[in-house]
Amino acid sequence: MTPFFLDSLVTDMLRLRAICPFSWRAFQFRPFSYEPLIIQMNQCTDEEQIFDLIERNKATLSERQVGCAFNILWQLQQQKTSLLKNVEYVRDHPQFLTLYNLTANKFKLMNDETLVKVLYITQQFAVEAHDPLVEALVTEAWRRLERFDVNVLSVFSSCLADQHLYFSPLMGKIADIVHKNLETIQDLRSLSVLMVNISSLISRYFQEQLVNKTELLFDTTDSSEVDIARRTVQFLRNVKYSYLPLLERCNKVFLSNVNHLDLDSISKILSLYKFLQFHNFEFVTMAKKRLTEMIPLFDHPASFVKLFVALGPLAGPEEKKQLKSTLLLMSEELTSQQALAVLEAMEEMESRNSHLIKKIASVLHKHLDTYKPIELLKIIQALSFLHFQSKELFVKLRELLLSYLKISVIPSEISILVRAISMIPSPHLDAVGISRIEAVLPQCNLSDLNGFVTSVLTWIQYSHMYLGSITGKQLKLLQKLDHYGHQRLQQSNNLDLLWEELKSFKGEWLPESLLEETIATLQRLMEEINYKNVAGIASFISRTNYLSTLLLDRIASVVIQQIEKIHPFAILAIIFPFSILNYDPPQRDEFFGICMQHLNSYLGVLDPLMLVFLGFSFATLEYFPEDLLKAIFNIKFLARLDSQLEILPSSLNTRAQFRLMELNRAVCLECPEFQIPWFHDRFCQQYNKDIGSMNGAQQQIYKMLAEVLGGINCVKASVLTPYYYTVDFECILDKRKKPLPYGNHNITLGQLPEMHWKSNTQIVGSRLPPGAERIALEFLDSKAFCKNIPHIKGKSAMKKRHLEILGYHIIQIPHFEWNSMALSTKDARMDYLRERIFREGKS
């Protein structure tokens, strides 16, 4: 080419650039090879091919091609298993640095989607949050924030979440944008991501709006969208809202895709369900099957620990043995967090494998300095439950906890530290520790105060038992805690906020010192009880054992009026306080009937355990819905129940079996017309081997009864009745009210009581002389009565009812009468027994 033509060409190009600058820029950054290069990138099957393309084209790469390169690199990582991923290798590659530099030069030219996606992928390749490029990308995204569509906004929120910026002003701005545009958002995938990421910043009202919006969009979502369902459950967990209608919908998605769920997904779902106390037998059963199939697939500590934690509590004996033996081999390789996860799983499994416990404790000991206060509390709780003893470990734990306590200023954290210190062997707290507690008391909520009281009571008990003294400082601190508790309750003016503080109560503080004030506060706010909180309030009342007819009547009224808005899964919690406290509301028949009607369509899908507890709760209230009983007493249901019992902790397993037996007994005695057979002989014989021991009051009564009735051969102790009730004492009076002697009948205390009828279901009176009556005397301790009034609770009332059906005349001896001043002498107690036995019997 001659110089003339070259000069002419340059002149023409400069004119073109001056006339049409945009076209020139497009020409400059969009070479003719643009489309073919994108196609070539999309055809790459490994990182080296991508890096080769970057190296050969780095001088001409456009911002869009840079974005495409990042995208392909991340897609290649996603296609690999966790063990094959090579994030560090990619990040440290020279051509990744080339991409990095190109991005730094071109990010302002990128469109919104490419900008945010490059930021996201850069972070996935472990580029630090304080890196200049990451900071520049975040700043540019912040500048464009208002114009982002919902998908780009959701990805950007995830970038901030990866940097743990959950409480940042920028995340707050995103929450505000979502709130303003919520009505127009139709993409549940993006919305679910945003919901999880902004959950720490939103109000209760906004939570409700998001839940309602999710419900509306859920029906339009593909049923195979497991990630959307999982994020929805994650959101509910983050805001601590066990919203049953949405949980049920998400569970259906999981069930329909269970064969495609991997270990990470199943592990996460089980963890979320546990936190939200959402129990679904079908999902747990299918998850157990899938996880069991995975046992041979994992031999790397990270994956195997996840499998151990998820499957361990559900596994059968053989699977548990296999899991523990494999974990034992890799125990030395565990990280601090893996060791903690294993320890918590062993606690849930009620493991007694001392060798494995010792190995895990050794790993924990090595890493103690790295744990947060809440993690130290979990370690102490688990080690105590597993009966692990190590003076050296507990000394180190105590030192760590005290060092944290000296610098902590957060009430909830101080409460955790104090609780942990109180659980260590030989618990005590010095003056410095007590002053730390006193300093934060005005800032504490009821949950924090309860934690402190539980700890102080532990110290007082220890001081009394082992040191023989209680310090004035301890008692003074207890009084201060009580004062602030009363103050907090009296200032409460919102039922939902109060419930948030009350629902975690587990100690004895509330029943002893603040119960009256708490119930008074609930009664003051009871107009705020509605379909959303009624199950929670009912559950709380069940735990207090306090009979407030005002509250229970309000609960029944709300249920009757708003039953359509209450999920059937919540009915059991609502019925519990009525059953436990033996209370019939004024609208009894309507209340029970509407609850049962609401349950009918769910009888086939409710957890077997829930159905058994429902049946038993209704039975204590003398309510026997035939549809419910038919759903329980059939072979198919009992087989499902057996399957569920296999995966329950031993204590809950035993409780469930007892409730089924008690329901079976109640139906046989009170509803013989249903013709449901009694099938618990073997079970009752197994669990009645250790009865027969008596407490001090019962031994007193036994000796006095022998005197009153004319001899030891006229009274029986710890008598086993038909249907396997145990009666404290039994005697027989003839028609002239004279005691009838037994033969060689009396038991040695602690042995199996004699059951002196041939049939275990025979009515008592059928073997007595004409006109005689069999009398059962029952000593009722404080557990048989409501906390606030001498009203007999449900189980004791049902036992009395059943013994009467069996032909007994029942004499109940309440503890408050037997231990009263009026009966402070032996003569007074003898007169009391004569009066009860000979004047209350049949004329």
SVG drawing of the C-alpha trace seen along z (x, -y; Angstrom):
<svg xmlns="http://www.w3.org/2000/svg" viewBox="-77 -15 81 82">
<polyline fill="none" stroke="black" stroke-width="0.4" points="0.0,0.0 1.5,-3.4 1.8,-6.2 -0.8,-8.2 -3.5,-5.5 -2.4,-4.9 -2.8,-8.6 -6.2,-8.6 -7.4,-5.6 -6.4,-7.1 -8.1,-10.4 -11.3,-8.7 -11.4,-6.6 -10.8,-9.7 -13.7,-11.5 -15.8,-8.5 -14.9,-8.5 -15.7,-12.2 -19.0,-11.9 -20.1,-8.7 -18.3,-8.2 -20.6,-5.5 -20.2,-3.4 -16.5,-3.8 -16.5,-2.7 -18.6,0.3 -16.2,1.1 -13.3,0.8 -14.7,3.2 -16.6,5.5 -14.1,7.1 -15.3,9.2 -14.3,12.3 -16.6,11.4 -19.4,13.9 -17.0,16.8 -15.0,16.2 -18.1,16.4 -19.0,19.6 -15.5,21.0 -15.7,20.2 -19.0,22.0 -17.5,25.1 -14.6,25.3 -14.6,28.4 -11.8,27.4 -10.2,24.4 -7.0,24.6 -9.0,24.1 -10.5,21.0 -7.2,19.7 -5.7,20.4 -8.4,18.3 -7.9,15.5 -4.1,15.5 -4.5,15.3 -7.2,12.7 -6.4,10.5 -5.7,7.4 -9.2,7.4 -11.4,9.0 -14.6,7.0 -16.4,6.5 -19.0,9.0 -16.4,11.6 -14.7,11.1 -18.1,11.8 -18.5,14.9 -15.1,16.2 -15.9,15.8 -19.2,17.5 -17.7,20.5 -15.0,20.9 -17.7,21.0 -19.9,23.4 -16.9,25.8 -16.5,25.7 -20.2,26.4 -20.0,29.5 -17.4,31.0 -17.8,32.8 -16.6,31.1 -13.4,33.2 -12.5,32.3 -13.1,28.6 -9.9,26.6 -10.9,23.0 -7.4,22.1 -5.7,23.3 -8.1,21.2 -7.7,18.1 -3.9,18.3 -3.6,18.9 -1.8,16.1 -4.7,15.8 -7.2,15.4 -5.1,12.4 -5.5,11.2 -9.3,11.5 -9.0,9.7 -7.1,6.7 -9.4,6.6 -12.4,6.4 -10.8,3.6 -10.5,1.6 -13.9,2.5 -16.4,3.0 -18.1,-0.4 -18.9,0.7 -20.5,3.9 -24.3,4.1 -26.0,4.7 -26.3,8.4 -22.7,9.0 -21.4,6.6 -23.1,8.4 -22.4,11.9 -18.7,11.1 -18.8,9.9 -20.5,13.1 -18.1,15.4 -15.1,13.5 -16.2,14.1 -16.8,17.7 -13.2,18.0 -12.3,16.9 -11.1,13.4 -11.2,11.5 -14.0,9.0 -11.4,6.2 -9.8,6.8 -9.8,3.5 -11.6,5.1 -14.4,6.5 -14.7,3.2 -14.9,1.4 -17.6,3.8 -19.7,3.4 -19.5,-0.4 -20.5,-0.4 -23.4,2.0 -24.5,-0.3 -24.5,-3.2 -26.8,-1.4 -28.9,0.3 -32.2,-1.4 -32.3,-0.3 -31.6,3.4 -34.3,5.9 -35.3,8.4 -32.9,11.2 -29.8,9.0 -30.9,7.6 -31.1,11.1 -27.6,12.0 -26.2,8.8 -27.8,9.5 -26.1,12.9 -22.8,11.2 -23.3,9.1 -24.4,12.1 -21.2,13.9 -19.4,10.9 -21.6,11.3 -23.0,7.8 -26.5,8.8 -26.9,5.7 -25.2,3.2 -26.9,0.0 -26.6,1.5 -28.6,4.6 -31.1,2.3 -31.5,0.4 -32.1,3.7 -34.8,4.6 -36.4,1.2 -36.4,1.8 -38.0,5.2 -40.7,3.7 -41.6,0.9 -41.8,3.3 -43.2,6.4 -46.6,6.2 -45.0,6.3 -42.5,9.1 -43.5,12.4 -40.3,14.3 -40.3,16.5 -36.8,17.9 -35.3,14.4 -37.7,13.4 -36.7,16.4 -33.0,15.5 -33.8,11.9 -36.0,13.1 -33.2,15.1 -30.6,12.4 -32.7,9.5 -34.3,11.5 -32.2,10.0 -33.4,6.5 -37.2,6.7 -40.1,6.0 -42.7,8.5 -45.2,6.8 -42.9,7.1 -42.3,10.8 -46.0,11.4 -46.1,9.7 -43.3,11.8 -44.9,15.0 -48.3,14.0 -46.5,13.2 -44.7,16.5 -47.9,18.4 -49.5,16.6 -46.5,17.3 -45.9,20.9 -48.8,22.4 -47.2,21.0 -43.8,22.5 -42.6,25.7 -42.9,28.6 -39.3,29.6 -37.9,26.3 -36.3,27.8 -34.0,24.8 -37.0,22.4 -38.7,24.6 -35.4,24.9 -34.8,21.2 -38.4,20.6 -37.9,22.9 -34.5,21.2 -36.3,17.8 -38.9,19.1 -36.0,20.4 -34.2,17.1 -37.3,15.2 -38.2,18.0 -41.6,18.4 -43.0,22.0 -45.7,21.1 -47.3,24.5 -49.2,23.9 -46.0,22.9 -43.9,25.6 -46.4,28.2 -46.2,26.9 -42.4,27.0 -42.4,30.5 -44.5,31.7 -41.8,30.4 -39.2,32.2 -41.2,35.4 -41.8,35.4 -38.0,34.9 -36.5,36.9 -34.7,39.3 -32.8,36.4 -31.8,34.8 -28.1,35.0 -26.5,35.2 -26.1,31.4 -29.8,30.8 -31.1,33.6 -28.8,32.5 -29.9,28.9 -33.6,29.7 -33.5,31.9 -31.6,29.2 -34.2,26.6 -37.1,28.8 -35.5,29.5 -35.1,25.8 -38.7,25.1 -40.0,28.1 -41.7,29.3 -42.1,33.1 -43.0,35.0 -42.8,38.8 -42.8,39.4 -39.9,37.1 -37.8,38.4 -38.5,42.0 -37.5,41.3 -34.5,39.2 -33.3,42.1 -33.5,44.5 -31.5,42.2 -28.9,41.4 -28.4,45.1 -27.7,45.8 -25.0,43.1 -23.0,44.7 -20.5,46.5 -20.1,43.4 -18.3,41.1 -14.9,41.6 -13.8,37.9 -14.2,36.3 -16.2,33.3 -18.8,35.4 -18.9,38.2 -19.5,35.9 -22.4,34.3 -23.8,37.8 -23.2,38.8 -25.0,35.7 -28.0,36.2 -28.4,40.0 -27.1,40.8 -30.2,39.8 -32.5,41.6 -30.4,44.8 -31.1,48.3 -28.6,50.1 -26.6,51.6 -26.3,48.3 -25.3,46.5 -22.6,49.1 -21.3,48.7 -21.3,44.9 -19.5,44.8 -16.8,47.3 -16.1,45.3 -16.0,42.0 -13.6,43.5 -11.1,44.1 -11.1,40.5 -11.6,38.8 -8.0,37.4 -8.7,35.6 -11.7,33.6 -11.8,29.8 -13.1,27.9 -16.6,27.4 -16.8,31.0 -16.0,32.3 -18.7,30.1 -21.2,31.3 -20.4,34.9 -20.7,34.3 -24.1,32.7 -25.2,35.6 -24.0,38.1 -26.0,36.3 -29.1,36.6 -28.3,40.2 -27.9,40.8 -24.7,42.5 -22.7,44.4 -19.7,45.2 -17.1,44.1 -14.1,44.7 -15.6,42.4 -16.7,39.8 -13.1,39.7 -11.7,39.2 -14.1,36.4 -13.4,34.8 -9.7,34.9 -10.3,33.0 -12.5,30.5 -9.8,29.9 -7.3,29.1 -9.5,26.4 -11.2,25.0 -9.7,21.5 -11.5,21.2 -15.1,21.7 -17.6,19.0 -19.5,18.8 -22.6,20.4 -20.5,23.3 -18.8,23.7 -22.3,24.0 -23.2,26.7 -20.0,28.6 -20.7,28.6 -24.3,29.6 -23.4,32.5 -20.5,33.7 -22.7,33.6 -25.4,35.5 -22.9,38.2 -21.5,38.5 -18.0,37.6 -15.6,36.7 -12.2,35.0 -10.9,32.6 -8.3,31.1 -10.9,30.3 -13.4,28.8 -10.8,26.7 -9.8,25.3 -13.5,24.7 -14.0,22.8 -10.9,20.6 -12.2,19.8 -15.7,19.0 -14.5,16.7 -12.2,14.9 -15.1,14.3 -17.3,13.2 -14.8,10.4 -15.0,8.7 -18.5,9.5 -21.1,6.7 -24.0,8.3 -26.8,9.5 -27.7,12.6 -24.0,13.6 -23.4,13.1 -26.5,15.2 -25.0,18.0 -21.6,17.8 -23.1,17.8 -25.3,20.8 -22.3,22.7 -20.3,21.9 -23.2,23.3 -23.1,26.6 -19.4,27.3 -18.6,29.6 -18.4,27.7 -20.2,24.6 -19.6,21.2 -19.1,17.6 -16.9,15.0 -17.8,11.4 -16.6,10.2 -18.9,12.6 -21.9,11.6 -21.1,7.9 -21.1,8.6 -24.6,10.0 -25.9,7.1 -24.5,4.6 -26.6,5.9 -29.9,6.7 -31.7,3.5 -31.1,4.5 -32.2,8.1 -35.4,9.6 -37.3,12.4 -35.4,15.1 -32.0,13.7 -33.3,13.3 -34.6,16.8 -31.1,18.1 -29.6,16.2 -32.1,17.4 -31.6,21.1 -27.8,20.6 -28.1,18.9 -30.5,21.6 -27.9,24.2 -25.2,22.4 -27.5,22.1 -28.3,25.8 -24.6,26.7 -23.6,24.4 -26.3,25.9 -25.5,29.5 -21.7,29.4 -20.6,26.3 -23.3,26.2 -24.0,22.5 -25.7,20.0 -24.1,16.6 -26.1,13.4 -24.9,12.3 -26.6,15.2 -29.9,14.5 -29.6,10.8 -29.0,11.5 -32.0,13.8 -34.2,11.0 -32.9,8.5 -33.7,11.0 -37.2,11.4 -37.6,7.6 -36.5,7.1 -38.7,10.0 -41.8,8.4 -40.9,5.1 -40.5,6.6 -43.9,8.3 -45.7,5.2 -44.3,3.1 -45.3,5.6 -48.0,4.3 -47.7,6.6 -48.6,10.3 -46.5,11.4 -43.4,9.7 -44.0,11.2 -44.5,14.6 -41.1,14.3 -39.5,14.0 -41.6,16.7 -41.4,19.5 -37.9,20.6 -38.5,20.9 -37.3,24.3 -36.3,23.6 -38.2,23.6 -38.0,19.8 -41.2,19.0 -43.5,21.5 -42.0,20.6 -41.7,16.8 -43.3,15.1 -46.1,17.4 -48.9,15.3 -47.5,12.2 -47.0,13.9 -50.6,15.2 -51.9,11.8 -50.0,10.3 -51.4,12.8 -54.9,12.2 -54.4,8.5 -53.3,9.0 -55.6,11.9 -57.7,9.9 -54.6,10.2 -54.8,13.9 -55.6,14.9 -55.2,17.7 -51.5,16.9 -50.4,17.2 -53.1,19.3 -51.2,22.6 -48.1,21.0 -50.0,19.5 -51.8,22.8 -48.5,24.7 -47.0,22.3 -50.0,22.7 -49.5,26.5 -46.0,26.1 -47.1,23.9 -49.7,26.3 -51.6,23.1 -55.3,23.2 -56.6,19.9 -60.2,20.4 -60.1,16.9 -57.2,17.8 -58.5,21.2 -62.0,19.8 -60.4,17.2 -58.4,19.9 -61.5,22.0 -63.4,18.9 -60.6,17.9 -60.5,21.5 -64.2,21.6 -64.3,18.3 -61.1,18.6 -60.7,22.4 -60.4,22.0 -57.2,20.0 -55.6,22.5 -53.6,25.3 -54.6,28.8 -51.1,29.5 -51.6,26.9 -54.7,28.6 -52.7,30.9 -50.9,27.9 -54.3,26.2 -55.9,29.2 -53.0,30.0 -53.7,27.5 -57.4,28.5 -56.3,32.2 -53.5,31.7 -55.4,29.3 -58.7,31.2 -60.8,28.3 -64.0,28.2 -64.7,24.7 -68.3,23.5 -68.6,24.4 -67.0,27.8 -68.9,29.8 -68.7,27.2 -65.0,26.6 -64.0,30.3 -66.3,31.0 -64.9,28.2 -61.3,29.2 -62.0,32.8 -63.9,31.7 -60.9,29.6 -58.6,32.7 -60.7,35.2 -59.2,34.5 -55.7,34.7 -56.0,38.0 -54.2,39.9 -51.2,37.4 -50.6,36.5 -47.6,38.0 -48.5,41.3 -47.1,39.9 -49.3,36.8 -52.4,38.9 -51.6,41.0 -51.1,37.9 -54.3,36.3 -56.3,39.5 -54.9,39.6 -55.5,35.9 -59.1,36.2 -59.6,39.4 -58.5,37.6 -61.3,35.2 -63.8,38.0 -64.1,37.2 -63.8,40.2 -64.2,39.2 -64.9,42.4 -63.1,41.3 -59.9,40.6 -60.0,43.9 -60.6,45.8 -57.6,44.0 -55.4,45.2 -56.6,48.7 -55.9,50.4 -53.0,52.6 -51.7,50.2 -51.5,47.3 -49.8,49.3 -47.2,50.5 -46.5,46.8 -46.2,46.0 -43.7,48.9 -41.6,47.4 -41.6,44.0 -40.8,45.4 -37.6,46.8 -36.3,43.3 -37.4,41.6 -35.1,40.9 -35.6,43.5 -37.5,41.2 -40.0,40.1 -40.3,43.6 -41.3,44.9 -43.7,41.9 -45.4,42.6 -45.9,46.3 -47.3,45.4 -49.8,43.0 -50.9,45.6 -51.4,48.1 -53.3,45.5 -55.5,44.6 -56.2,48.3 -57.2,48.8 -59.4,45.7 -61.3,46.9 -61.7,50.4 -63.1,49.1 -65.1,46.1 -66.2,47.1 -66.7,50.9 -69.2,50.4 -66.3,49.6 -65.1,53.2 -61.4,52.2 -59.4,55.1 -56.9,54.7 -53.5,55.6 -51.0,54.2 -50.6,57.1 -47.0,57.8 -46.1,54.2 -47.6,53.6 -45.9,56.7 -42.6,55.4 -42.9,52.0 -44.5,53.0 -41.5,54.9 -40.1,52.1 -43.2,50.6 -44.0,51.1 -41.7,48.7 -43.3,46.1 -42.3,42.6 -42.3,41.4 -45.9,40.3 -47.1,43.5 -45.2,45.6 -46.8,43.6 -50.3,44.1 -49.6,47.9 -48.7,48.4 -51.7,46.3 -54.1,48.2 -53.0,51.5 -53.9,50.1 -57.2,48.6 -58.3,51.7 -57.3,54.2 -54.1,55.7 -51.5,55.8 -53.5,58.6 -56.4,56.2 -54.6,53.9 -52.7,54.3 -50.0,52.0 -49.0,51.3 -51.9,53.3 -51.9,54.0 -55.5,53.8 -57.1,55.1 -55.7,53.1 -52.5,52.5 -53.3,49.5 -51.3,49.5 -53.3,48.5 -51.4,47.3 -53.5,49.2 -56.5,51.5 -58.9,52.9 -62.2,54.7 -65.2,53.8 -68.1,56.3 -71.7,55.1 -71.5,54.2 -68.4,52.0 -66.1,54.5 -62.6,55.0 -62.1,58.4 -58.6,60.0 -56.6,61.2 -54.5,64.3 -50.7,64.4 -50.7,61.4 -48.5,58.6 -45.5,57.8 -42.0,56.9 -41.6,53.3 -39.9,53.1 -41.2,56.4 -43.9,56.9 -47.3,56.4 -49.8,59.3 -52.7,59.1 -55.3,61.3 -57.8,61.9 -57.5,64.5 -58.4,62.1 -56.5,58.9 -59.7,57.2 -62.1,58.6 -64.3,56.1 -63.3,56.0 -66.7,56.4 -67.5,59.7 -65.3,61.7 -66.5,60.0 -69.0,61.4 -72.5,59.9 -72.7,56.4 -68.9,56.0 -66.9,53.2 -63.3,52.9 -61.7,49.6 -58.7,48.0 -56.8,45.3 -54.6,43.0 -52.2,40.5 -52.1,37.5 -48.9,35.5 -48.5,32.0 -48.0,33.3 -51.6,34.4 -53.0,30.9 -52.9,27.6 -50.3,25.2 -52.7,22.5 -55.8,24.3 -56.6,27.8 -58.0,29.0 -57.1,32.5 -55.3,32.7 -56.4,34.8 -54.5,38.1 -55.4,38.4 -59.1,37.7 -59.0,40.3 -57.5,42.9 -60.3,42.3 -62.9,42.6 -61.4,45.9 -61.0,47.4 -64.6,46.7 -65.6,48.5 -63.5,51.4 -65.6,51.6 -63.5,49.7 -64.7,47.1 -61.9,44.4 -60.6,42.4 -58.1,39.8 -55.8,38.4 -54.5,35.0 -51.0,34.0 -52.2,30.6 -54.7,32.3 -52.3,35.0 -49.6,32.5 -51.8,29.8 -51.7,28.4 -55.0,30.1 -53.4,33.5 -50.1,32.7 -50.5,35.6 -50.8,39.3 -54.2,39.4 -55.6,36.8 -54.3,38.7 -55.8,42.0 -59.2,40.2 -58.9,38.8 -58.4,42.3 -61.3,43.8 -63.6,40.9 -62.6,41.4 -62.9,45.2 -65.9,46.0 -68.1,42.9 -67.5,42.5 -68.2,46.1 -71.6,47.4 -74.4,47.4"/>
</svg>
